């Protein structure tokens, strides 16, 4: 090989190496700029997540207040489900929701003083294929207690009587009910108050609505790193950007 040819190839290789190093330097600058922007995003993301947590916490508070208010308005409300197949309650021209409710309390529940019950509100709900539904309000606590104490008399019938609850609390009650039955089967002192389960006089908080956390995640622990590879090959240099634990800083798992 001629010396001139070797010199020309060295010059070309040197030129190519300088070009690659220049390209690599430009990539480094872009990556460093991106890294600086990512660091700025940490504080911005912390602010956004903090606002989101506060918003959800406030939303949960307002939702619970609304459920409490609805529950309070339904405190003395009962829903009577009457089996349509029972001829005792067949439709009569002069029947009203209040008269049907009093007949139900007298005949099915066995309370002879039903005519003295104060029922300021009574109206029919949408019937199902098998039952007539009537909502009644018994605002006098003693009368309500007397009626609820006779619920067991309906065990051998297709009638039912339930306290009216908001849909959210009905769902929670259905969730808590198996735990209540399990506790009773093991001779524990358990009682169910609407959607709240008490065992041994202590409320079981694991069956309560989830708590929105008060804290904002610590984004200072997030590890952002820029790694630049100086290895040169036929394809040129490569810049590698790594965020390591960056994905772990996303939405807190305990936030529901």
Secondary structure, 3 states (H helix, E strand, C coil): CCHHHHHHHHHHHHHHHHHHHHHHHHHHHHHHHHHHHHHHHHHHHHHHHHHHHHHHHHHHHHHHHHHHHHHHHCCCEEEEEEECCCHHHCCCCCCCHHHHHHHHHHHCCCCHHHHHCCCCEEEECCCCCCEEEEEEECCCHHHHHHHHCCHHHHCCCCCEEEECCCHHHHHHHHHHHHHHHHHHHCCCCEEEECCEEEECCEECHHHCCCCCCCCCCCHHHCCCEEEEEEEEECCEEEEEEECHHHHHHCCCCCCC
